[in-house]
Amino acid sequence: MTPHSDPSRIAAPDTTAGPDEALRRGLGIGRRRFLSTCTAVAGAAIAAPVLGASPAFAQDQDRSPGHGGHGHGGDVLVPADRRGIILYTVRDAIGRDPLSTDLPSGFREVFGQLARYGYRQVEFAGYGQHANAPGGAALDSVEGARLLRRWLDDYGLRAQGNHGFIPPSWPLTTADLDTFKKHLEIANILGLDHMGTGGDPTNSSYRADWDVAADKWNALGRIARREGVKLYTHNHDAAYGFLLDGGPLDDLGRPTRSSGIRKLEYFLKVTDPKYVWLEMDIFWAHVAQYKFHTYTAHDGSVREKVFDPAALVACNNKRYPLFHAKDGTVNTTNGQGYDMVPFGTGVIDYATFFSRVGDRNYHNPMVEQDNAPSSTDPAQSLRHARTGYDNLAALRKRRR
């Protein structure tokens, strides 16, 4: 039996559980740190990525109130009650047949295991599991949501969000609106403060399309707020590319050059902060930092403007209630700059990032690792989830 196959795995949780130089050269810039002001986000000043070193992890695991275990003192960067995981990281465990393994399987058993690791929050990535798990395959219903909520409560977990249904059509069809409202009802049963999607508002590079996306999200966000839910969009690297908003037109009459504003920066400006929120995937934001650092201005000149993820958050702090805490090691041969690894084992400087964005009792970091499931090691994703929790809990402010 593996450690995860203990028959007691569904008992109540134990509440005590608690050479980036190559990358810099690839960008062709110096070591100066990014400015952390809003001017640094809007201006074209060149500064260095916040990638200088691996996170500084404290030795203790923040398991006692005297060490900031409840997140209200000391140098702890992520309070205990804010440490979460998106269930996409352990999707193989949720989806496997409990009759074929001793490993935790399905929502209920996985909740129990995550709670024992110390997690206190989860983010859903849909409501499906294996048909043989308690409750059956599909829990995207009022009855299924009530079952999930009971299991969450049993293990002292809080659900903060879901990557679920956002109507694809615009204007809305009646069927899409009805489905959207059903998911808002599910969100309220689960106690979700937030409901969102795993995709960008649009894949376009043109301002007109981002205007349409903003209209759609403002309208959906208004509906969600009437139901007490905050609507959020989760973004990948492409959303931080430069908006094409001027210069010569192509054969279809579309602009071919940029003012230097990034697509998601524009989206933040044209959406209503009362109705639209965002979830930064910090890994993909750093991929964007690597990929999108020059643009062709309206006058044809090539200009440099390196993206600073923490500065964008700092200037729009209350727009970012959720993060995906995902780590990477440097790889300048894959076009992205990084390879995904378990959280806390890579080079993304999370100690500096969380120190710069502040509001530690507002932000909710969700550990994520897209490649945690393994076809040859069925226990890997939960093992990596535990690694992620321990390293998230160990983050401390840097001492100067």
WOZI-V184431 format. One record per pair of residues at least 12 apart in sequence whose C-alpha atoms are under 10 Angstrom apart, sorted by sequence separation. I is the first residue (numbers start at 1). J is the second residue. D is the distance in whole Angstrom. If there is no record, write none. Layout:
[[I,J,D] [I,J,D]]
This chain:
[[34,46,8] [35,47,7] [68,80,8] [69,81,9] [70,82,9] [93,105,5] [94,106,4] [95,107,8] [126,138,9] [127,139,5] [128,140,7] [135,147,7] [167,179,8] [183,195,9] [201,213,6] [202,214,10] [243,255,9] [244,256,6] [245,257,6] [246,258,6] [247,259,9] [292,304,9] [293,305,5] [294,306,7] [327,339,8] [328,340,4] [329,341,7] [369,381,8] [372,384,7] [33,46,10] [34,47,5] [35,48,9] [92,105,8] [93,106,6] [94,107,5] [126,139,9] [127,140,5] [134,147,9] [135,148,9] [166,179,9] [167,180,7] [200,213,10] [201,214,8] [218,231,9] [243,256,9] [244,257,5] [245,258,5] [246,259,7] [292,305,8] [293,306,5] [294,307,10] [327,340,6] [328,341,5] [329,342,10] [371,384,10] [372,385,8] [32,46,9] [33,47,6] [34,48,6] [62,76,8] [91,105,10] [92,106,9] [93,107,8] [94,108,9] [126,140,8] [127,141,9] [165,179,8] [166,180,7] [217,231,8] [243,257,8] [244,258,5] [245,259,7] [264,278,10] [292,306,7] [293,307,7] [326,340,7] [327,341,6] [328,342,8] [32,47,6] [33,48,5] [34,49,6] [65,80,10] [90,105,10] [91,106,9] [94,109,8] [165,180,7] [201,216,9] [217,232,9] [242,257,9] [243,258,6] [244,259,7] [245,260,9] [291,306,9] [292,307,7] [326,341,8] [327,342,6] [328,343,8] [369,384,8] [30,46,9] [31,47,8] [32,48,5] [33,49,7] [34,50,7] [91,107,10] [93,109,9] [94,110,7] [128,144,10] [164,180,10] [165,181,10] [201,217,8] [217,233,9] [242,258,6] [243,259,7] [244,260,9] [245,261,9] [289,305,9] [290,306,8] [291,307,9] [326,342,7] [327,343,5] [328,344,9] [329,345,8] [330,346,8] [368,384,10] [369,385,8] [29,46,8] [30,47,7] [31,48,5] [32,49,8] [33,50,7] [58,75,10] [62,79,9] [63,80,9] [93,110,7] [94,111,9] [127,144,8] [165,182,10] [166,183,9] [242,259,8] [243,260,7] [244,261,9] [289,306,6] [290,307,8] [325,342,10] [326,343,6] [327,344,6] [328,345,8] [329,346,5] [330,347,7] [367,384,10] [368,385,8] [29,47,7] [30,48,6] [31,49,8] [32,50,9] [33,51,9] [58,76,9] [62,80,8] [127,145,9] [165,183,7] [242,260,6] [243,261,6] [244,262,9] [288,306,9] [289,307,5] [325,343,7] [326,344,8] [327,345,7] [328,346,5] [329,347,6] [330,348,9] [367,385,8] [29,48,6] [30,49,9] [31,50,9] [33,52,9] [91,110,10] [164,183,8] [165,184,10] [241,260,9] [242,261,6] [243,262,5] [244,263,9] [288,307,7] [289,308,7] [325,344,9] [326,345,10] [327,346,5] [328,347,6] [329,348,8] [367,386,10] [369,388,9] [28,48,9] [29,49,9] [31,51,10] [87,107,9] [90,110,8] [107,127,9] [241,261,9] [242,262,4] [243,263,5] [287,307,10] [288,308,9] [289,309,8] [326,346,9] [327,347,7] [328,348,6] [367,387,10] [368,388,8] [27,48,9] [31,52,8] [107,128,9] [127,148,9] [162,183,10] [240,261,9] [241,262,5] [242,263,6] [243,264,9] [286,307,8] [288,309,9] [327,348,6] [367,388,6] [27,49,9] [106,128,9] [107,129,7] [240,262,5] [241,263,6] [242,264,9] [243,265,9] [285,307,8] [286,308,8] [326,348,9] [327,349,9] [366,388,10] [367,389,7] [87,110,9] [106,129,6] [107,130,9] [239,262,8] [240,263,6] [241,264,8] [242,265,9] [243,266,8] [285,308,8] [286,309,7] [325,348,10] [327,350,9] [344,367,10] [366,389,10] [24,48,8] [87,111,9] [90,114,10] [105,129,9] [106,130,6] [109,133,9] [140,164,10] [238,262,10] [239,263,6] [240,264,6] [241,265,10] [242,266,10] [285,309,6] [286,310,10] [326,350,10] [343,367,7] [367,391,10] [24,49,8] [105,130,8] [106,131,9] [108,133,8] [109,134,9] [162,187,8] [196,221,10] [238,263,9] [239,264,6] [240,265,8] [284,309,10] [285,310,9] [325,350,8] [342,367,9] [343,368,7] [367,392,8] [23,49,9] [106,132,8] [107,133,8] [108,134,7] [161,187,8] [195,221,10] [238,264,9] [239,265,9] [240,266,10] [283,309,10] [342,368,8] [343,369,7] [366,392,9] [24,51,9] [87,114,10] [105,132,9] [106,133,5] [107,134,8] [108,135,9] [160,187,9] [282,309,7] [341,368,10] [342,369,6] [365,392,9] [23,51,9] [24,52,9] [105,133,7] [106,134,7] [107,135,9] [159,187,9] [239,267,9] [281,309,10] [282,310,9] [340,368,10] [341,369,7] [342,370,9] [85,114,9] [105,134,10] [106,135,9] [161,190,9] [166,195,9] [195,224,8] [235,264,9] [280,309,9] [340,369,7] [341,370,9] [342,371,9] [21,51,9] [84,114,9] [106,136,9] [122,152,9] [160,190,9] [161,191,9] [162,192,8] [165,195,9] [166,196,7] [194,224,9] [262,292,9] [280,310,10] [340,370,8] [341,371,8] [342,372,8] [20,51,7] [21,52,8] [84,115,10] [106,137,9] [121,152,9] [159,190,7] [160,191,8] [161,192,6] [162,193,10] [163,194,10] [164,195,7] [165,196,7] [166,197,6] [194,225,10] [201,232,10] [340,371,7] [341,372,8] [20,52,7] [21,53,10] [97,129,9] [98,130,8] [100,132,10] [107,139,10] [120,152,10] [158,190,8] [159,191,7] [160,192,5] [161,193,7] [162,194,7] [163,195,7] [164,196,6] [165,197,7] [166,198,10] [193,225,10] [201,233,7] [280,312,10] [339,371,10] [340,372,9] [19,52,10] [20,53,8] [91,124,10] [94,127,10] [95,128,7] [96,129,7] [97,130,6] [98,131,9] [99,132,7] [158,191,7] [159,192,6] [160,193,6] [161,194,5] [162,195,5] [163,196,5] [164,197,5] [165,198,10] [166,199,10] [168,201,10] [196,229,10] [200,233,6] [201,234,9] [205,238,9] [210,243,9] [260,293,10] [280,313,8] [19,53,9] [20,54,9] [84,118,9] [85,119,7] [91,125,8] [94,128,8] [95,129,5] [96,130,6] [97,131,8] [98,132,7] [99,133,8] [158,192,8] [159,193,8] [160,194,6] [161,195,5] [162,196,6] [163,197,4] [164,198,8] [194,228,9] [195,229,7] [196,230,8] [197,231,9] [198,232,9] [199,233,7] [200,234,6] [201,235,8] [204,238,9] [205,239,9] [260,294,9] [261,295,10] [279,313,10] [83,118,8] [84,119,6] [85,120,9] [86,121,9] [87,122,7] [88,123,8] [91,126,10] [94,129,5] [95,130,5] [96,131,9] [97,132,6] [98,133,6] [120,155,9] [121,156,9] [122,157,7] [123,158,9] [124,159,7] [127,162,9] [158,193,10] [159,194,9] [160,195,8] [161,196,7] [162,197,7] [163,198,5] [166,201,10] [193,228,7] [194,229,5] [195,230,6] [196,231,5] [197,232,7] [198,233,7] [199,234,6] [200,235,5] [203,238,8] [204,239,9] [260,295,7] [278,313,10] [83,119,6] [84,120,6] [85,121,7] [86,122,6] [87,123,6] [88,124,7] [89,125,9] [93,129,9] [94,130,7] [95,131,8] [96,132,9] [97,133,7] [98,134,9] [119,155,10] [120,156,7] [121,157,5] [122,158,6] [123,159,6] [124,160,8] [125,161,9] [126,162,7] [127,163,10] [161,197,9] [162,198,9] [163,199,9] [192,228,9] [193,229,5] [194,230,5] [195,231,5] [196,232,5] [197,233,5] [198,234,5] [199,235,6] [200,236,7] [202,238,10] [203,239,8] [205,241,8] [206,242,9] [207,243,7] [208,244,10] [259,295,8] [260,296,8] [81,118,9] [82,119,8] [83,120,6] [84,121,4] [85,122,5] [86,123,4] [87,124,5] [88,125,6] [91,128,9] [92,129,9] [93,130,9] [95,132,10] [96,133,8] [111,148,10] [115,152,9] [119,156,9] [120,157,5] [121,158,5] [122,159,5] [123,160,6] [124,161,6] [125,162,6] [126,163,6] [127,164,8] [149,186,10] [153,190,10] [191,228,10] [192,229,7] [193,230,6] [194,231,6] [195,232,6] [196,233,6] [197,234,6] [198,235,7] [199,236,7] [200,237,9] [202,239,8] [205,242,7] [206,243,6] [207,244,7] [208,245,9] [258,295,7] [259,296,8] [260,297,7] [320,357,10] [80,118,8] [81,119,8] [82,120,7] [83,121,6] [84,122,5] [85,123,6] [86,124,6] [87,125,6] [88,126,9] [91,129,8] [92,130,10] [95,133,9] [118,156,10] [119,157,7] [120,158,6] [121,159,6] [122,160,6] [123,161,5] [124,162,4] [125,163,5] [126,164,6] [145,183,10] [152,190,8] [191,229,9] [192,230,9] [193,231,9] [194,232,7] [195,233,9] [196,234,7] [197,235,9] [198,236,9] [200,238,8] [201,239,8] [205,243,5] [206,244,5] [207,245,6] [257,295,8] [258,296,6] [259,297,6] [260,298,9] [278,316,10] [321,359,10] [80,119,8] [81,120,6] [82,121,7] [83,122,9] [84,123,7] [85,124,9] [86,125,7] [87,126,9] [94,133,9] [108,147,9] [112,151,9] [115,154,10] [116,155,9] [118,157,10] [119,158,9] [120,159,9] [121,160,7] [122,161,8] [123,162,5] [124,163,6] [125,164,6] [126,165,9] [150,189,10] [152,191,10] [184,223,9] [185,224,10] [188,227,8] [200,239,7] [204,243,9] [205,244,6] [206,245,6] [207,246,10] [257,296,6] [258,297,5] [259,298,6] [277,316,10] [280,319,10] [325,364,10] [326,365,9] [342,381,9] [80,120,7] [81,121,7] [82,122,10] [87,127,10] [107,147,10] [108,148,8] [111,151,7] [112,152,9] [115,155,6] [121,161,9] [122,162,9] [123,163,8] [124,164,8] [142,182,8] [145,185,9] [146,186,8] [149,189,7] [150,190,9] [180,220,9] [184,224,7] [187,227,9] [188,228,8] [199,239,10] [204,244,9] [205,245,9] [206,246,10] [256,296,9] [257,297,6] [258,298,6] [259,299,10] [278,318,9] [279,319,8] [280,320,7] [283,323,10] [284,324,9] [313,353,10] [317,357,7] [321,361,10] [322,362,9] [323,363,7] [324,364,9] [325,365,6] [326,366,8] [327,367,9] [355,395,10] [80,121,10] [107,148,8] [111,152,7] [114,155,9] [115,156,7] [141,182,8] [142,183,9] [145,186,6] [148,189,9] [149,190,5] [171,212,10] [183,224,10] [184,225,10] [187,228,9] [188,229,8] [256,297,9] [257,298,5] [258,299,9] [277,318,8] [278,319,6] [279,320,6] [280,321,9] [281,322,9] [282,323,7] [283,324,8] [286,327,10] [287,328,9] [316,357,10] [317,358,8] [318,359,9] [321,362,6] [322,363,6] [323,364,6] [324,365,6] [325,366,6] [326,367,6] [327,368,8] [328,369,10] [342,383,10] [343,384,8] [351,392,10] [354,395,9] [355,396,9] [356,397,10] [95,137,9] [108,150,9] [109,151,9] [111,153,10] [112,154,9] [113,155,9] [115,157,7] [140,182,9] [141,183,8] [144,186,9] [145,187,8] [147,189,10] [148,190,7] [149,191,8] [170,212,9] [181,223,8] [184,226,10] [185,227,8] [187,229,8] [256,298,8] [257,299,8] [258,300,9] [277,319,5] [278,320,5] [279,321,7] [280,322,7] [281,323,6] [282,324,6] [283,325,7] [284,326,8] [286,328,9] [290,332,9] [310,352,9] [311,353,9] [314,356,7] [315,357,9] [317,359,8] [320,362,9] [321,363,5] [322,364,5] [323,365,5] [324,366,5] [325,367,5] [326,368,5] [327,369,8] [342,384,6] [343,385,8] [345,387,9] [350,392,9] [354,396,9] [355,397,6] [18,61,7] [108,151,6] [111,154,9] [112,155,6] [114,157,9] [140,183,8] [142,185,7] [143,186,9] [145,188,9] [146,189,6] [147,190,9] [170,213,9] [177,220,9] [180,223,9] [181,224,8] [184,227,7] [231,274,10] [232,275,9] [233,276,8] [234,277,9] [235,278,8] [236,279,10] [255,298,9] [257,300,8] [260,303,8] [273,316,9] [276,319,8] [277,320,6] [278,321,7] [279,322,5] [280,323,5] [281,324,4] [282,325,6] [283,326,5] [284,327,10] [310,353,6] [313,356,9] [314,357,5] [320,363,7] [321,364,6] [322,365,6] [323,366,6] [324,367,6] [325,368,6] [326,369,6] [341,384,9] [342,385,8] [343,386,10] [344,387,8] [345,388,9] [351,394,10] [352,395,10] [354,397,8] [355,398,8] [17,61,9] [18,62,7] [107,151,8] [108,152,8] [111,155,7] [112,156,9] [141,185,9] [142,186,6] [145,189,6] [146,190,7] [171,215,10] [172,216,9] [180,224,9] [184,228,9] [185,229,10] [230,274,9] [231,275,7] [232,276,6] [233,277,7] [234,278,6] [235,279,7] [236,280,8] [237,281,9] [240,284,9] [256,300,10] [257,301,10] [260,304,9] [261,305,10] [275,319,10] [276,320,10] [277,321,7] [278,322,7] [279,323,5] [280,324,6] [281,325,7] [282,326,6] [283,327,6] [284,328,10] [291,335,8] [309,353,8] [310,354,8] [313,357,6] [314,358,8] [318,362,8] [319,363,10] [320,364,9] [321,365,9] [322,366,7] [323,367,8] [324,368,6] [325,369,8] [326,370,9] [342,386,9] [343,387,7] [344,388,6] [351,395,6] [352,396,9] [353,397,10] [17,62,9] [18,63,5] [107,152,9] [111,156,9] [112,157,9] [141,186,7] [142,187,10] [144,189,10] [145,190,6] [170,215,9] [171,216,8] [184,229,7] [230,275,7] [231,276,6] [232,277,4] [233,278,5] [234,279,5] [235,280,6] [236,281,7] [237,282,10] [239,284,10] [240,285,7] [257,302,10] [258,303,10] [260,305,8] [262,307,9] [273,318,8] [274,319,9] [277,322,9] [278,323,9] [279,324,7] [280,325,9] [281,326,7] [282,327,8] [283,328,7] [290,335,9] [291,336,7] [310,355,9] [311,356,8] [312,357,9] [313,358,9] [314,359,9] [317,362,9] [318,363,9] [323,368,10] [324,369,9] [342,387,7] [343,388,5] [344,389,9] [350,395,8] [351,396,6] [352,397,7] [16,62,10] [17,63,7] [18,64,9] [108,154,9] [109,155,10] [111,157,8] [140,186,7] [142,188,10] [143,189,10] [144,190,10] [145,191,10] [170,216,7] [177,223,10] [181,227,9] [184,230,10] [208,254,10] [229,275,9] [230,276,7] [231,277,6] [232,278,5] [233,279,6] [234,280,6] [235,281,6] [236,282,9] [237,283,9] [238,284,9] [239,285,9] [240,286,10] [273,319,7] [281,327,10] [290,336,7] [291,337,8] [310,356,6] [311,357,8] [317,363,9] [342,388,6] [343,389,8] [344,390,9] [345,391,8] [350,396,9] [351,397,6] [352,398,7] [16,63,6] [17,64,10] [108,155,9] [139,186,10] [142,189,8] [169,216,9] [172,219,10] [184,231,10] [207,254,10] [230,277,7] [231,278,8] [232,279,6] [233,280,9] [234,281,7] [235,282,9] [236,283,9] [237,284,5] [238,285,9] [240,287,10] [241,288,7] [265,312,8] [269,316,10] [272,319,10] [289,336,9] [290,337,6] [310,357,6] [341,388,10] [342,389,10] [343,390,9] [344,391,5] [350,397,10] [351,398,7] [15,63,9] [16,64,8] [142,190,10] [168,216,10] [171,219,10] [172,220,9] [206,254,8] [207,255,9] [230,278,10] [231,279,10] [232,280,10] [236,284,5] [237,285,6] [240,288,6] [241,289,9] [264,312,10] [268,316,8] [287,335,9] [288,336,8] [289,337,9] [290,338,9] [309,357,10] [310,358,10] [343,391,7] [344,392,7] [167,216,9] [205,254,10] [206,255,8] [225,274,8] [226,275,10] [235,284,8] [236,285,7] [237,286,8] [238,287,9] [239,288,8] [240,289,8] [247,296,9] [287,336,5] [288,337,9] [342,391,9] [343,392,8] [167,217,10] [205,255,9] [206,256,9] [217,267,10] [221,271,10] [222,272,9] [225,275,7] [235,285,8] [236,286,10] [237,287,6] [238,288,7] [241,291,8] [242,292,7] [247,297,8] [248,298,8] [286,336,9] [287,337,6] [344,394,9] [18,69,9] [166,217,9] [205,256,10] [221,272,9] [224,275,8] [225,276,9] [236,287,9] [237,288,5] [240,291,9] [241,292,6] [242,293,9] [244,295,10] [246,297,8] [247,298,4] [248,299,9] [265,316,10] [268,319,9] [286,337,8] [287,338,7] [344,395,9] [206,258,10] [214,266,10] [218,270,9] [219,271,10] [221,273,10] [222,274,8] [223,275,9] [224,276,10] [236,288,8] [237,289,8] [240,292,7] [241,293,9] [242,294,9] [243,295,9] [244,296,9] [245,297,10] [246,298,6] [247,299,7] [248,300,9] [284,336,9] [286,338,9] [287,339,10] [16,69,10] [167,220,9] [205,258,10] [210,263,8] [214,267,7] [218,271,6] [219,272,10] [221,274,8] [222,275,5] [237,290,10] [238,291,9] [241,294,10] [242,295,7] [244,297,9] [245,298,8] [246,299,9] [247,300,8] [166,220,9] [210,264,9] [213,267,8] [214,268,9] [217,271,7] [218,272,6] [221,275,4] [222,276,8] [237,291,8] [238,292,9] [241,295,9] [242,296,9] [244,298,9] [284,338,9] [63,118,9] [211,266,9] [214,269,9] [215,270,8] [216,271,9] [217,272,9] [218,273,9] [220,275,8] [221,276,6] [237,292,9] [283,338,8] [207,263,8] [210,266,8] [211,267,8] [214,270,6] [215,271,8] [218,274,9] [219,275,8] [220,276,9] [221,277,9] [283,339,10] [205,262,9] [206,263,8] [210,267,7] [213,270,10] [214,271,5] [215,272,10] [218,275,6] [219,276,9] [283,340,8] [205,263,7] [213,271,9] [214,272,9] [217,275,8] [218,276,6] [204,263,9] [207,266,8] [211,270,7] [217,276,7] [203,263,10] [207,267,9] [210,270,9] [211,271,9] [217,277,10] [202,263,10] [210,271,10] [327,388,9] [18,80,8] [214,276,9] [286,348,8] [326,388,9] [201,264,9] [242,305,10] [325,388,9] [200,264,9] [166,231,9] [283,348,8] [166,232,10] [201,267,9] [241,307,9] [282,348,9] [166,233,9] [240,307,8] [325,392,8] [124,192,10] [161,229,10] [282,350,9] [123,192,9] [161,230,9] [162,231,10] [163,232,9] [240,309,10] [122,192,10] [161,231,9] [162,232,9] [163,233,9] [123,194,9] [124,195,9] [125,196,10] [126,197,10] [161,232,9] [163,234,8] [282,353,9] [123,195,9] [124,196,10] [125,197,9] [84,157,9] [86,159,10] [125,198,8] [84,158,9] [85,159,10] [86,160,9] [84,159,9] [85,160,10] [86,161,9] [87,162,9] [88,163,9] [81,157,9] [82,158,10] [84,160,9] [86,162,9] [87,163,10] [81,158,9] [86,163,9] [82,160,10] [196,276,10] [196,277,9] [197,278,10] [198,279,9] [195,277,10] [196,278,9] [197,279,9] [194,277,9] [196,279,9] [198,281,10] [282,365,10] [194,278,10] [279,363,10] [281,365,9] [279,364,9] [280,365,9] [281,366,9] [283,368,9] [279,365,9] [281,367,10] [283,369,10] [232,319,9] [233,320,10] [279,366,10] [281,368,9] [232,320,9] [234,322,9] [232,321,9] [233,322,10] [234,323,9] [235,324,10] [232,322,9] [234,324,9] [230,321,10] [9,102,10] [9,103,9] [10,104,8] [7,102,8] [9,104,7] [5,101,8] [6,102,8] [7,103,9] [5,102,5] [6,103,8] [7,104,9] [18,115,9] [4,102,8] [5,103,5] [6,104,9] [10,108,7] [11,109,9] [13,111,9] [14,112,9] [17,115,8] [18,116,7] [4,103,6] [5,104,7] [9,108,10] [10,109,6] [13,112,6] [14,113,10] [17,116,6] [18,117,6] [237,336,9] [2,102,8] [3,103,9] [4,104,7] [9,109,7] [10,110,8] [12,112,7] [13,113,8] [15,115,8] [16,116,8] [17,117,6] [18,118,4] [1,102,8] [2,103,8] [8,109,10] [9,110,9] [10,111,8] [11,112,7] [12,113,10] [13,114,9] [14,115,7] [15,116,7] [16,117,9] [17,118,5] [18,119,8] [1,103,9] [9,111,10] [10,112,5] [11,113,9] [13,115,6] [14,116,5] [15,117,9] [16,118,8] [17,119,9] [18,120,10] [9,112,6] [10,113,7] [12,115,9] [13,116,5] [14,117,8] [15,118,7] [8,112,10] [9,113,6] [12,116,8] [13,117,9] [14,118,8] [15,119,10] [8,113,10] [11,116,9] [13,118,8] [15,120,10] [10,116,10] [13,119,10] [9,116,9] [4,113,8] [194,321,9] [193,321,10] [194,322,9] [15,155,9] [13,154,8] [14,155,9] [15,156,9] [12,154,7] [13,155,6] [14,156,10] [11,154,9] [12,155,6] [13,156,8] [10,154,10] [11,155,9] [12,156,9] [13,157,10] [10,155,9] [160,321,10] [161,322,9] [160,322,8] [123,322,10] [123,324,10] [160,364,8] [161,366,10] [160,366,9] [44,260,8] [43,260,8] [44,261,9] [42,260,8] [43,261,9] [42,261,7] [41,261,9] [42,262,9] [41,262,10] [42,265,9] [41,265,9] [51,286,9] [50,286,9] [49,286,8] [86,323,10] [84,322,10] [85,323,10] [86,324,8] [50,289,9] [84,323,10] [85,324,8] [86,325,9] [49,289,7] [82,322,10] [84,324,9] [85,325,9] [48,289,10] [49,290,8] [84,325,9] [123,364,10] [122,364,10] [123,365,10] [121,364,8] [122,365,10] [123,366,7] [121,365,9] [122,366,7] [123,367,10] [121,366,8] [122,367,9] [123,368,10] [46,293,9] [119,366,10] [119,367,10] [44,294,10] [46,303,10] [47,304,10] [49,306,7] [50,307,10] [45,303,10] [46,304,7] [47,305,8] [48,306,7] [49,307,8] [50,308,7] [44,303,8] [45,304,8] [46,305,6] [47,306,7] [48,307,9] [49,308,7] [50,309,9] [44,304,7] [45,305,6] [46,306,6] [47,307,9] [48,308,9] [49,309,9] [50,310,8] [44,305,5] [45,306,8] [46,307,9] [47,308,9] [27,289,9] [43,305,8] [44,306,8] [27,290,7] [42,305,9] [44,307,10] [26,290,8] [27,291,8] [41,305,9] [26,291,10] [27,292,10] [28,293,10] [40,305,9] [41,306,9] [42,307,10] [117,382,10] [24,290,9] [27,293,8] [40,306,9] [41,307,7] [117,383,10] [119,385,9] [23,290,8] [27,294,10] [40,307,9] [41,308,7] [119,386,9] [40,308,8] [41,309,9] [114,382,8] [117,385,8] [118,386,8] [41,310,10] [42,311,10] [113,382,8] [117,386,6] [119,388,10] [41,311,6] [42,312,9] [116,386,9] [117,387,9] [119,389,7] [40,311,7] [41,312,6] [114,385,8] [117,388,10] [118,389,7] [119,390,10] [34,306,9] [36,308,8] [39,311,9] [40,312,9] [41,313,10] [110,382,8] [113,385,10] [114,386,8] [117,389,7] [118,390,8] [34,307,9] [35,308,8] [36,309,10] [37,310,10] [38,311,7] [41,314,10] [77,350,9] [78,351,10] [113,386,9] [117,390,8] [119,392,10] [34,308,7] [36,310,7] [37,311,6] [38,312,7] [41,315,8] [77,351,7] [119,393,9] [29,304,10] [33,308,10] [34,309,10] [35,310,10] [36,311,5] [37,312,9] [38,313,10] [40,315,10] [54,329,10] [76,351,10] [77,352,10] [103,378,8] [104,379,9] [114,389,9] [118,393,9] [34,310,9] [35,311,7] [36,312,9] [38,314,8] [39,315,9] [77,353,10] [78,354,8] [103,379,7] [29,306,9] [34,311,8] [36,313,10] [37,314,8] [38,315,5] [77,354,6] [78,355,10] [89,366,10] [101,378,10] [36,314,8] [37,315,7] [38,316,9] [77,355,7] [82,360,8] [89,367,8] [90,368,9] [104,382,9] [27,306,9] [36,315,9] [51,330,10] [76,355,10] [82,361,7] [85,364,10] [86,365,9] [87,366,9] [88,367,10] [89,368,5] [90,369,9] [91,370,10] [103,382,10] [75,355,10] [78,358,10] [81,361,9] [82,362,8] [83,363,10] [84,364,7] [85,365,8] [86,366,6] [87,367,9] [88,368,7] [89,369,5] [90,370,9] [92,372,9] [93,373,8] [77,358,9] [78,359,10] [79,360,7] [80,361,10] [82,363,7] [83,364,7] [84,365,6] [85,366,4] [86,367,6] [87,368,8] [88,369,8] [89,370,6] [90,371,10] [91,372,9] [92,373,6] [77,359,10] [78,360,6] [79,361,7] [82,364,5] [83,365,6] [84,366,4] [85,367,4] [86,368,6] [87,369,10] [88,370,7] [89,371,8] [90,372,7] [91,373,7] [92,374,8] [96,378,9] [77,360,6] [78,361,8] [79,362,10] [81,364,9] [82,365,7] [83,366,7] [84,367,6] [85,368,6] [86,369,9] [88,371,10] [89,372,6] [90,373,7] [92,375,9] [76,360,9] [77,361,9] [78,362,10] [79,363,10] [82,366,9] [83,367,8] [84,368,9] [85,369,9] [86,370,10] [88,372,9] [89,373,7] [78,363,9] [79,364,9] [88,373,9] [93,378,8] [78,364,8] [79,365,10] [92,378,8] [93,379,8] [57,344,8] [78,365,8] [92,379,9] [93,380,10] [56,344,9] [72,360,9] [92,380,10] [93,381,8] [55,344,7] [71,360,8] [72,361,8] [90,379,10] [92,381,8] [93,382,8] [54,344,8] [55,345,8] [71,361,8] [90,380,9] [91,381,8] [92,382,9] [54,345,8] [55,346,8] [90,381,5] [91,382,10] [54,346,6] [55,347,7] [89,381,7] [90,382,6] [53,346,9] [54,347,4] [55,348,7] [56,349,8] [57,350,10] [88,381,10] [89,382,8] [90,383,10] [53,347,6] [54,348,6] [55,349,5] [56,350,8] [57,351,8] [90,384,9] [52,347,8] [53,348,7] [54,349,6] [55,350,6] [56,351,6] [89,384,9] [90,385,8] [51,347,7] [52,348,8] [53,349,6] [54,350,8] [55,351,5] [56,352,9] [89,385,7] [51,348,6] [52,349,7] [53,350,9] [54,351,9] [55,352,8] [50,348,8] [51,349,6] [53,351,10] [54,352,10] [55,353,10] [87,385,10] [50,349,7] [51,350,9] [53,352,9] [86,385,10] [50,350,9] [52,352,9] [85,385,8] [51,352,9] [50,352,8] [51,353,9] [50,353,8] [85,388,9] [84,388,10] [85,389,8] [27,332,10] [83,388,10] [84,389,8] [26,332,7] [83,389,7] [23,330,7] [25,332,10] [22,330,8] [23,331,8] [84,392,9] [20,329,8] [21,330,9] [22,331,9] [23,332,6] [83,392,7] [19,329,9] [20,330,6] [22,332,7] [27,337,10] [83,393,7] [19,330,7] [20,331,9] [26,337,9] [82,393,10] [19,331,9] [20,332,10] [80,392,9] [79,392,9] [80,393,7] [23,337,7] [78,392,7] [79,393,8] [22,337,10] [23,338,9] [77,392,9] [78,393,7] [76,392,10] [77,393,8] [78,394,9] [79,395,10] [20,337,10] [76,393,8] [77,394,8] [78,395,7] [20,338,10] [76,394,7] [77,395,6] [78,396,8] [75,394,10] [76,395,6] [77,396,5] [78,397,10] [36,356,8] [75,395,8] [76,396,5] [77,397,6] [36,357,9] [75,396,5] [76,397,7] [77,398,10] [71,393,10] [74,396,9] [75,397,5] [74,397,9] [75,398,8] [69,393,9] [75,399,9] [20,347,7] [19,347,9] [20,348,9] [61,389,10] [62,390,9] [61,390,7] [60,390,10] [61,391,8] [63,393,9] [61,392,9] [62,393,6] [63,394,10] [61,393,6] [62,394,7] [57,390,10] [58,391,9] [60,393,9] [61,394,5] [62,395,9] [57,391,7] [60,394,7] [61,395,9] [62,396,10] [56,391,10] [57,392,9] [58,393,9] [59,394,7] [55,391,9] [57,393,9] [58,394,5] [59,395,10] [55,392,10] [57,394,5] [58,395,7] [56,394,8] [57,395,5] [58,396,6] [55,394,10] [56,395,7] [57,396,6] [58,397,10] [55,395,7] [56,396,7] [57,397,9] [55,396,9] [56,397,8] [57,398,9] [55,397,10] [56,398,7] [55,398,9] [56,399,10] [18,389,8] [18,390,8] [17,390,10] [5,379,10] [4,379,8] [18,393,8] [3,379,9] [2,379,9] [4,382,8] [4,383,9] [3,383,10]]
